[in-house]
Amino acid sequence: MVTQSIIPPLPEVRVVYANAPGTLLQIASPNGTRVERSAELVLLVEVDGDEKELRAIKNGYVENIRLSVGDSFAEGDALYDISSSYFINFDTLLNTPRKPYLRWLVNSCIIASISAVIIVMITALSAYSFSRFRFQGRRSLLVLILLVQVFPNLLALVAIYLMLQQIGNHIPFLGLNTAGGLILVYIGGGMGINIWLMKGFFDSVPRDIDESALVDGASHWQVYWHLIFPLVRPVLVVVGILSFVGTYNEFVLARVMLRDKDTWTLMVGLWQYISANFAQDWGVFAAGAIIGALPSLAIYLMLQDQIVGGLTQGAVKG
Protein backbone atom coordinates (compact mmCIF):
# COMPACT_ATOMS: atom_id res chain seq x y z
CA MET A 1 0.00 0.00 0.00
CA VAL A 2 1.43 3.31 -1.04
CA THR A 3 0.90 6.18 1.31
CA GLN A 4 0.45 9.45 -0.49
CA SER A 5 1.96 12.36 1.37
CA ILE A 6 -0.15 15.42 1.72
CA ILE A 7 1.66 18.50 0.47
CA PRO A 8 0.19 21.76 1.69
CA PRO A 9 -0.75 24.18 -1.05
CA LEU A 10 1.64 27.02 -1.69
CA PRO A 11 0.41 30.40 -0.48
CA GLU A 12 -0.71 33.00 -2.94
CA VAL A 13 1.96 35.68 -3.10
CA ARG A 14 1.64 38.98 -4.89
CA VAL A 15 3.35 42.35 -4.76
CA VAL A 16 1.01 44.92 -3.31
CA TYR A 17 3.24 47.98 -2.93
CA ALA A 18 6.65 49.29 -3.94
CA ASN A 19 7.92 52.67 -2.94
CA ALA A 20 10.98 54.88 -3.38
CA PRO A 21 13.26 55.81 -0.47
CA GLY A 22 11.91 58.52 1.80
CA THR A 23 8.25 58.23 0.79
CA LEU A 24 5.34 57.55 3.12
CA LEU A 25 4.15 53.96 3.33
CA GLN A 26 0.44 53.46 4.13
CA ILE A 27 -0.53 50.04 5.50
CA ALA A 28 -4.12 48.95 6.16
CA SER A 29 -4.78 46.38 8.88
CA PRO A 30 -7.71 45.22 11.03
CA ASN A 31 -6.49 47.59 13.74
CA GLY A 32 -6.67 50.58 11.46
CA THR A 33 -4.54 52.31 8.88
CA ARG A 34 -1.04 53.39 9.87
CA VAL A 35 1.53 55.44 8.03
CA GLU A 36 5.26 54.71 8.11
CA ARG A 37 8.11 56.58 6.44
CA SER A 38 10.51 54.24 4.73
CA ALA A 39 14.20 55.04 4.87
CA GLU A 40 15.02 52.97 1.82
CA LEU A 41 13.41 51.04 -1.02
CA VAL A 42 10.57 48.83 0.26
CA LEU A 43 8.81 45.99 -1.52
CA LEU A 44 5.68 44.72 0.23
CA VAL A 45 4.38 41.26 -0.49
CA GLU A 46 0.97 39.90 0.49
CA VAL A 47 0.70 36.20 1.38
CA ASP A 48 -2.87 34.89 1.31
CA GLY A 49 -4.02 38.32 2.40
CA ASP A 50 -2.60 37.75 5.88
CA GLU A 51 -1.24 40.98 7.32
CA LYS A 52 0.84 39.10 9.87
CA GLU A 53 2.61 37.21 7.12
CA LEU A 54 2.92 40.48 5.26
CA ARG A 55 4.79 42.06 8.15
CA ALA A 56 6.98 39.00 8.58
CA ILE A 57 8.02 39.10 4.96
CA LYS A 58 8.48 42.86 5.06
CA ASN A 59 10.78 42.47 8.02
CA GLY A 60 12.42 39.42 6.55
CA TYR A 61 13.88 40.97 3.43
CA VAL A 62 16.06 43.91 3.09
CA GLU A 63 14.79 47.16 1.80
CA ASN A 64 17.66 48.09 -0.43
CA ILE A 65 20.74 46.71 -2.11
CA ARG A 66 23.99 48.15 -0.88
CA LEU A 67 27.61 47.20 -0.41
CA SER A 68 28.76 49.09 2.64
CA VAL A 69 29.24 48.69 6.36
CA GLY A 70 25.52 48.09 6.73
CA ASP A 71 25.68 45.33 4.16
CA SER A 72 27.89 43.27 6.44
CA PHE A 73 24.83 42.79 8.63
CA ALA A 74 22.65 41.67 5.70
CA GLU A 75 22.20 37.95 5.15
CA GLY A 76 22.78 36.16 1.85
CA ASP A 77 22.99 38.40 -1.19
CA ALA A 78 22.18 41.61 0.72
CA LEU A 79 18.41 41.11 0.67
CA TYR A 80 17.74 40.75 4.36
CA ASP A 81 16.67 43.07 7.14
CA ILE A 82 19.45 43.71 9.62
CA SER A 83 17.00 44.06 12.49
CA SER A 84 16.01 40.39 12.45
CA SER A 85 19.50 38.88 12.58
CA TYR A 86 22.07 41.55 13.23
CA PHE A 87 25.33 39.60 13.36
CA ILE A 88 24.43 36.52 11.36
CA ASN A 89 27.05 37.25 8.69
CA PHE A 90 29.81 37.65 11.24
CA ASP A 91 28.72 34.39 12.87
CA THR A 92 28.77 32.64 9.49
CA LEU A 93 32.12 34.18 8.66
CA LEU A 94 33.84 33.07 11.85
CA ASN A 95 32.18 29.68 12.30
CA THR A 96 32.36 27.99 8.90
CA PRO A 97 34.97 25.19 9.07
CA ARG A 98 35.26 24.81 5.29
CA LYS A 99 36.13 28.51 5.00
CA PRO A 100 38.65 29.23 7.79
CA TYR A 101 38.48 33.03 7.75
CA LEU A 102 40.62 33.55 10.86
CA ARG A 103 43.37 31.38 9.42
CA TRP A 104 43.33 33.45 6.23
CA LEU A 105 43.50 36.63 8.29
CA VAL A 106 46.46 35.35 10.30
CA ASN A 107 48.21 34.18 7.12
CA SER A 108 47.85 37.64 5.57
CA CYS A 109 49.11 39.41 8.69
CA ILE A 110 52.14 37.13 8.98
CA ILE A 111 53.06 37.31 5.30
CA ALA A 112 52.54 41.08 5.12
CA SER A 113 54.45 41.76 8.36
CA ILE A 114 57.47 39.64 7.46
CA SER A 115 57.55 41.05 3.94
CA ALA A 116 57.33 44.63 5.20
CA VAL A 117 60.12 44.19 7.76
CA ILE A 118 62.50 42.56 5.27
CA ILE A 119 61.69 45.12 2.57
CA VAL A 120 62.41 47.98 4.99
CA MET A 121 65.75 46.51 6.08
CA ILE A 122 66.99 45.69 2.56
CA THR A 123 65.81 48.93 0.96
CA ALA A 124 67.31 50.98 3.79
CA LEU A 125 70.72 49.37 3.27
CA SER A 126 70.46 49.79 -0.51
CA ALA A 127 69.37 53.42 -0.26
CA TYR A 128 72.19 54.21 2.17
CA SER A 129 74.71 52.69 -0.23
CA PHE A 130 73.38 54.67 -3.20
CA SER A 131 73.29 57.86 -1.15
CA ARG A 132 76.66 57.73 0.58
CA PHE A 133 78.99 55.76 -1.71
CA ARG A 134 80.20 56.54 -5.21
CA PHE A 135 80.88 53.33 -7.14
CA GLN A 136 81.00 52.33 -10.78
CA GLY A 137 77.57 51.70 -12.29
CA ARG A 138 75.73 53.50 -9.50
CA ARG A 139 73.68 55.74 -11.78
CA SER A 140 72.94 52.92 -14.23
CA LEU A 141 71.62 50.73 -11.42
CA LEU A 142 69.33 53.51 -10.18
CA VAL A 143 67.93 54.02 -13.67
CA LEU A 144 67.50 50.26 -14.14
CA ILE A 145 65.59 49.98 -10.85
CA LEU A 146 63.29 52.78 -11.97
CA LEU A 147 62.72 51.25 -15.41
CA VAL A 148 61.79 47.88 -13.94
CA GLN A 149 58.93 49.54 -12.05
CA VAL A 150 57.39 50.65 -15.35
CA PHE A 151 56.37 47.09 -16.19
CA PRO A 152 53.54 45.46 -14.20
CA ASN A 153 54.25 42.39 -12.10
CA LEU A 154 51.80 40.32 -14.12
CA LEU A 155 54.24 40.27 -17.03
CA ALA A 156 56.56 38.12 -14.94
CA LEU A 157 53.84 35.88 -13.51
CA VAL A 158 54.73 32.80 -15.57
CA ALA A 159 58.45 33.24 -14.93
CA ILE A 160 57.84 33.66 -11.20
CA TYR A 161 55.69 30.54 -11.11
CA LEU A 162 58.30 28.42 -12.89
CA MET A 163 61.09 29.85 -10.74
CA LEU A 164 59.30 29.00 -7.49
CA GLN A 165 58.52 25.56 -8.85
CA GLN A 166 62.22 24.91 -9.38
CA ILE A 167 63.23 26.46 -6.05
CA GLY A 168 60.70 24.28 -4.25
CA ASN A 169 62.45 21.15 -5.53
CA HIS A 170 65.57 22.12 -3.55
CA ILE A 171 64.20 24.39 -0.79
CA PRO A 172 60.64 23.24 -0.06
CA PHE A 173 59.66 26.11 2.24
CA LEU A 174 60.40 28.63 -0.55
CA GLY A 175 58.48 26.87 -3.30
CA LEU A 176 54.93 27.01 -4.59
CA ASN A 177 52.04 26.84 -2.15
CA THR A 178 54.17 28.15 0.72
CA ALA A 179 54.16 31.40 2.64
CA GLY A 180 57.95 31.60 2.26
CA GLY A 181 57.76 31.51 -1.51
CA LEU A 182 55.11 34.22 -1.60
CA ILE A 183 57.16 36.39 0.78
CA LEU A 184 60.17 35.96 -1.50
CA VAL A 185 58.15 37.23 -4.46
CA TYR A 186 56.78 40.18 -2.49
CA ILE A 187 60.26 41.18 -1.34
CA GLY A 188 61.57 41.24 -4.89
CA GLY A 189 58.65 43.30 -6.14
CA GLY A 190 58.55 45.78 -3.27
CA MET A 191 62.06 47.21 -3.28
CA GLY A 192 62.28 49.25 -6.48
CA ILE A 193 60.38 52.48 -5.88
CA ASN A 194 61.06 52.28 -2.14
CA ILE A 195 64.80 52.49 -2.78
CA TRP A 196 64.26 55.78 -4.58
CA LEU A 197 62.03 57.06 -1.80
CA MET A 198 64.56 56.17 0.88
CA LYS A 199 67.51 57.48 -1.11
CA GLY A 200 65.90 60.91 -1.28
CA PHE A 201 65.48 60.88 2.47
CA PHE A 202 69.06 59.73 3.08
CA ASP A 203 70.29 62.53 0.81
CA SER A 204 68.55 65.04 3.09
CA VAL A 205 70.67 63.92 6.07
CA PRO A 206 73.86 66.08 6.27
CA ARG A 207 77.06 64.24 5.41
CA ASP A 208 78.82 66.07 8.24
CA ILE A 209 77.30 63.54 10.64
CA ASP A 210 78.96 60.67 8.80
CA GLU A 211 82.30 62.43 8.50
CA SER A 212 82.42 63.39 12.18
CA ALA A 213 81.67 59.84 13.27
CA LEU A 214 84.23 58.37 10.87
CA VAL A 215 86.89 60.76 12.17
CA ASP A 216 86.11 59.58 15.70
CA GLY A 217 86.81 55.99 14.65
CA ALA A 218 83.33 54.67 13.88
CA SER A 219 82.87 52.18 11.07
CA HIS A 220 80.41 52.66 8.23
CA TRP A 221 78.07 50.11 9.83
CA GLN A 222 78.17 51.94 13.16
CA VAL A 223 77.46 55.23 11.41
CA TYR A 224 74.52 53.69 9.60
CA TRP A 225 72.99 51.79 12.51
CA HIS A 226 73.57 54.18 15.41
CA LEU A 227 73.38 57.59 13.70
CA ILE A 228 71.64 57.54 10.32
CA PHE A 229 69.09 54.81 10.91
CA PRO A 230 67.34 56.60 13.83
CA LEU A 231 67.26 59.88 11.85
CA VAL A 232 65.40 58.33 8.92
CA ARG A 233 62.73 56.62 11.00
CA PRO A 234 59.83 58.54 9.36
CA VAL A 235 60.62 57.18 5.90
CA LEU A 236 61.11 53.70 7.35
CA VAL A 237 57.59 53.91 8.76
CA VAL A 238 56.20 55.04 5.41
CA VAL A 239 57.92 52.26 3.49
CA GLY A 240 56.82 49.75 6.09
CA ILE A 241 53.18 50.82 5.90
CA LEU A 242 53.15 50.91 2.09
CA SER A 243 54.77 47.49 1.93
CA PHE A 244 52.40 46.02 4.51
CA VAL A 245 49.27 47.37 2.84
CA GLY A 246 50.47 46.42 -0.63
CA THR A 247 51.23 42.81 0.26
CA TYR A 248 48.20 42.51 2.55
CA ASN A 249 45.83 43.54 -0.24
CA GLU A 250 47.56 41.66 -3.06
CA PHE A 251 45.39 39.07 -4.79
CA VAL A 252 46.69 37.87 -8.17
CA LEU A 253 50.06 36.46 -7.10
CA ALA A 254 48.60 34.88 -3.98
CA ARG A 255 45.80 33.30 -5.99
CA VAL A 256 48.27 31.74 -8.43
CA MET A 257 50.98 30.70 -5.97
CA LEU A 258 48.83 29.32 -3.14
CA ARG A 259 46.73 26.24 -3.88
CA ASP A 260 45.76 24.75 -0.50
CA LYS A 261 42.89 26.38 1.34
CA ASP A 262 44.85 26.55 4.61
CA THR A 263 47.63 28.57 2.97
CA TRP A 264 45.38 31.17 1.35
CA THR A 265 45.63 34.82 2.24
CA LEU A 266 42.65 36.94 3.23
CA MET A 267 42.06 38.37 -0.25
CA VAL A 268 42.00 34.93 -1.84
CA GLY A 269 39.67 33.64 0.85
CA LEU A 270 37.23 36.53 0.55
CA TRP A 271 37.10 36.03 -3.20
CA GLN A 272 35.49 32.64 -2.60
CA TYR A 273 32.35 34.29 -1.24
CA ILE A 274 31.63 36.17 -4.46
CA SER A 275 33.27 34.06 -7.18
CA ALA A 276 30.49 31.49 -7.62
CA ASN A 277 27.96 32.15 -10.36
CA PHE A 278 24.86 31.33 -8.32
CA ALA A 279 26.02 31.41 -4.69
CA GLN A 280 27.41 34.87 -4.12
CA ASP A 281 27.28 35.89 -0.47
CA TRP A 282 27.90 39.63 -0.44
CA GLY A 283 26.85 40.01 3.18
CA VAL A 284 29.53 37.64 4.48
CA PHE A 285 32.00 39.17 2.02
CA ALA A 286 31.31 42.66 3.41
CA ALA A 287 31.63 41.40 6.98
CA GLY A 288 34.99 39.84 6.14
CA ALA A 289 36.17 43.01 4.40
CA ILE A 290 35.36 45.10 7.48
CA ILE A 291 37.28 42.82 9.84
CA GLY A 292 40.10 42.54 7.32
CA ALA A 293 40.50 46.31 7.18
CA LEU A 294 41.20 46.56 10.92
CA PRO A 295 44.94 45.65 10.85
CA SER A 296 45.78 48.30 8.23
CA LEU A 297 43.61 50.86 10.01
CA ALA A 298 45.25 50.15 13.36
CA ILE A 299 48.76 50.51 11.93
CA TYR A 300 47.86 53.77 10.22
CA LEU A 301 46.30 55.26 13.36
CA MET A 302 49.33 54.35 15.46
CA LEU A 303 51.90 55.74 13.02
CA GLN A 304 50.03 58.54 11.26
CA ASP A 305 52.19 61.29 12.81
CA GLN A 306 55.25 60.08 10.92
CA ILE A 307 53.63 59.37 7.57
CA VAL A 308 53.48 62.94 6.22
CA GLY A 309 57.03 63.70 7.32
CA GLY A 310 58.32 60.52 5.76
CA LEU A 311 56.74 61.33 2.41
CA THR A 312 57.76 65.00 2.24
CA GLN A 313 61.16 65.34 3.92
CA GLY A 314 62.85 63.10 1.41
CA ALA A 315 62.16 65.66 -1.34
CA VAL A 316 64.11 68.43 0.44
CA LYS A 317 67.86 68.56 0.51
CA GLY A 318 69.19 69.38 3.99
C-alpha positions in Angstrom: 0.0 0.0 0.0 1.4 3.3 -1.0 0.9 6.2 1.3 0.4 9.4 -0.5 2.0 12.4 1.4 -0.2 15.4 1.7 1.7 18.5 0.5 0.2 21.8 1.7 -0.7 24.2 -1.1 1.6 27.0 -1.7 0.4 30.4 -0.5 -0.7 33.0 -2.9 2.0 35.7 -3.1 1.6 39.0 -4.9 3.4 42.3 -4.8 1.0 44.9 -3.3 3.2 48.0 -2.9 6.6 49.3 -3.9 7.9 52.7 -2.9 11.0 54.9 -3.4 13.3 55.8 -0.5 11.9 58.5 1.8 8.3 58.2 0.8 5.3 57.5 3.1 4.1 54.0 3.3 0.4 53.5 4.1 -0.5 50.0 5.5 -4.1 49.0 6.2 -4.8 46.4 8.9 -7.7 45.2 11.0 -6.5 47.6 13.7 -6.7 50.6 11.5 -4.5 52.3 8.9 -1.0 53.4 9.9 1.5 55.4 8.0 5.3 54.7 8.1 8.1 56.6 6.4 10.5 54.2 4.7 14.2 55.0 4.9 15.0 53.0 1.8 13.4 51.0 -1.0 10.6 48.8 0.3 8.8 46.0 -1.5 5.7 44.7 0.2 4.4 41.3 -0.5 1.0 39.9 0.5 0.7 36.2 1.4 -2.9 34.9 1.3 -4.0 38.3 2.4 -2.6 37.7 5.9 -1.2 41.0 7.3 0.8 39.1 9.9 2.6 37.2 7.1 2.9 40.5 5.3 4.8 42.1 8.1 7.0 39.0 8.6 8.0 39.1 5.0 8.5 42.9 5.1 10.8 42.5 8.0 12.4 39.4 6.6 13.9 41.0 3.4 16.1 43.9 3.1 14.8 47.2 1.8 17.7 48.1 -0.4 20.7 46.7 -2.1 24.0 48.2 -0.9 27.6 47.2 -0.4 28.8 49.1 2.6 29.2 48.7 6.4 25.5 48.1 6.7 25.7 45.3 4.2 27.9 43.3 6.4 24.8 42.8 8.6 22.6 41.7 5.7 22.2 37.9 5.1 22.8 36.2 1.9 23.0 38.4 -1.2 22.2 41.6 0.7 18.4 41.1 0.7 17.7 40.7 4.4 16.7 43.1 7.1 19.4 43.7 9.6 17.0 44.1 12.5 16.0 40.4 12.5 19.5 38.9 12.6 22.1 41.5 13.2 25.3 39.6 13.4 24.4 36.5 11.4 27.1 37.2 8.7 29.8 37.6 11.2 28.7 34.4 12.9 28.8 32.6 9.5 32.1 34.2 8.7 33.8 33.1 11.9 32.2 29.7 12.3 32.4 28.0 8.9 35.0 25.2 9.1 35.3 24.8 5.3 36.1 28.5 5.0 38.6 29.2 7.8 38.5 33.0 7.8 40.6 33.6 10.9 43.4 31.4 9.4 43.3 33.4 6.2 43.5 36.6 8.3 46.5 35.3 10.3 48.2 34.2 7.1 47.9 37.6 5.6 49.1 39.4 8.7 52.1 37.1 9.0 53.1 37.3 5.3 52.5 41.1 5.1 54.4 41.8 8.4 57.5 39.6 7.5 57.6 41.1 3.9 57.3 44.6 5.2 60.1 44.2 7.8 62.5 42.6 5.3 61.7 45.1 2.6 62.4 48.0 5.0 65.7 46.5 6.1 67.0 45.7 2.6 65.8 48.9 1.0 67.3 51.0 3.8 70.7 49.4 3.3 70.5 49.8 -0.5 69.4 53.4 -0.3 72.2 54.2 2.2 74.7 52.7 -0.2 73.4 54.7 -3.2 73.3 57.9 -1.2 76.7 57.7 0.6 79.0 55.8 -1.7 80.2 56.5 -5.2 80.9 53.3 -7.1 81.0 52.3 -10.8 77.6 51.7 -12.3 75.7 53.5 -9.5 73.7 55.7 -11.8 72.9 52.9 -14.2 71.6 50.7 -11.4 69.3 53.5 -10.2 67.9 54.0 -13.7 67.5 50.3 -14.1 65.6 50.0 -10.8 63.3 52.8 -12.0 62.7 51.3 -15.4 61.8 47.9 -13.9 58.9 49.5 -12.1 57.4 50.7 -15.3 56.4 47.1 -16.2 53.5 45.5 -14.2 54.3 42.4 -12.1 51.8 40.3 -14.1 54.2 40.3 -17.0 56.6 38.1 -14.9 53.8 35.9 -13.5 54.7 32.8 -15.6 58.5 33.2 -14.9 57.8 33.7 -11.2 55.7 30.5 -11.1 58.3 28.4 -12.9 61.1 29.8 -10.7 59.3 29.0 -7.5 58.5 25.6 -8.8 62.2 24.9 -9.4 63.2 26.5 -6.1 60.7 24.3 -4.3 62.4 21.1 -5.5 65.6 22.1 -3.6 64.2 24.4 -0.8 60.6 23.2 -0.1 59.7 26.1 2.2 60.4 28.6 -0.6 58.5 26.9 -3.3 54.9 27.0 -4.6 52.0 26.8 -2.1 54.2 28.2 0.7 54.2 31.4 2.6 57.9 31.6 2.3 57.8 31.5 -1.5 55.1 34.2 -1.6 57.2 36.4 0.8 60.2 36.0 -1.5 58.1 37.2 -4.5 56.8 40.2 -2.5 60.3 41.2 -1.3 61.6 41.2 -4.9 58.7 43.3 -6.1 58.5 45.8 -3.3 62.1 47.2 -3.3 62.3 49.3 -6.5 60.4 52.5 -5.9 61.1 52.3 -2.1 64.8 52.5 -2.8 64.3 55.8 -4.6 62.0 57.1 -1.8 64.6 56.2 0.9 67.5 57.5 -1.1 65.9 60.9 -1.3 65.5 60.9 2.5 69.1 59.7 3.1 70.3 62.5 0.8 68.6 65.0 3.1 70.7 63.9 6.1 73.9 66.1 6.3 77.1 64.2 5.4 78.8 66.1 8.2 77.3 63.5 10.6 79.0 60.7 8.8 82.3 62.4 8.5 82.4 63.4 12.2 81.7 59.8 13.3 84.2 58.4 10.9 86.9 60.8 12.2 86.1 59.6 15.7 86.8 56.0 14.7 83.3 54.7 13.9 82.9 52.2 11.1 80.4 52.7 8.2 78.1 50.1 9.8 78.2 51.9 13.2 77.5 55.2 11.4 74.5 53.7 9.6 73.0 51.8 12.5 73.6 54.2 15.4 73.4 57.6 13.7 71.6 57.5 10.3 69.1 54.8 10.9 67.3 56.6 13.8 67.3 59.9 11.9 65.4 58.3 8.9 62.7 56.6 11.0 59.8 58.5 9.4 60.6 57.2 5.9 61.1 53.7 7.3 57.6 53.9 8.8 56.2 55.0 5.4 57.9 52.3 3.5 56.8 49.7 6.1 53.2 50.8 5.9 53.2 50.9 2.1 54.8 47.5 1.9 52.4 46.0 4.5 49.3 47.4 2.8 50.5 46.4 -0.6 51.2 42.8 0.3 48.2 42.5 2.6 45.8 43.5 -0.2 47.6 41.7 -3.1 45.4 39.1 -4.8 46.7 37.9 -8.2 50.1 36.5 -7.1 48.6 34.9 -4.0 45.8 33.3 -6.0 48.3 31.7 -8.4 51.0 30.7 -6.0 48.8 29.3 -3.1 46.7 26.2 -3.9 45.8 24.8 -0.5 42.9 26.4 1.3 44.8 26.6 4.6 47.6 28.6 3.0 45.4 31.2 1.3 45.6 34.8 2.2 42.6 36.9 3.2 42.1 38.4 -0.2 42.0 34.9 -1.8 39.7 33.6 0.8 37.2 36.5 0.6 37.1 36.0 -3.2 35.5 32.6 -2.6 32.3 34.3 -1.2 31.6 36.2 -4.5 33.3 34.1 -7.2 30.5 31.5 -7.6 28.0 32.2 -10.4 24.9 31.3 -8.3 26.0 31.4 -4.7 27.4 34.9 -4.1 27.3 35.9 -0.5 27.9 39.6 -0.4 26.8 40.0 3.2 29.5 37.6 4.5 32.0 39.2 2.0 31.3 42.7 3.4 31.6 41.4 7.0 35.0 39.8 6.1 36.2 43.0 4.4 35.4 45.1 7.5 37.3 42.8 9.8 40.1 42.5 7.3 40.5 46.3 7.2 41.2 46.6 10.9 44.9 45.6 10.8 45.8 48.3 8.2 43.6 50.9 10.0 45.2 50.1 13.4 48.8 50.5 11.9 47.9 53.8 10.2 46.3 55.3 13.4 49.3 54.4 15.5 51.9 55.7 13.0 50.0 58.5 11.3 52.2 61.3 12.8 55.3 60.1 10.9 53.6 59.4 7.6 53.5 62.9 6.2 57.0 63.7 7.3 58.3 60.5 5.8 56.7 61.3 2.4 57.8 65.0 2.2 61.2 65.3 3.9 62.9 63.1 1.4 62.2 65.7 -1.3 64.1 68.4 0.4 67.9 68.6 0.5 69.2 69.4 4.0 
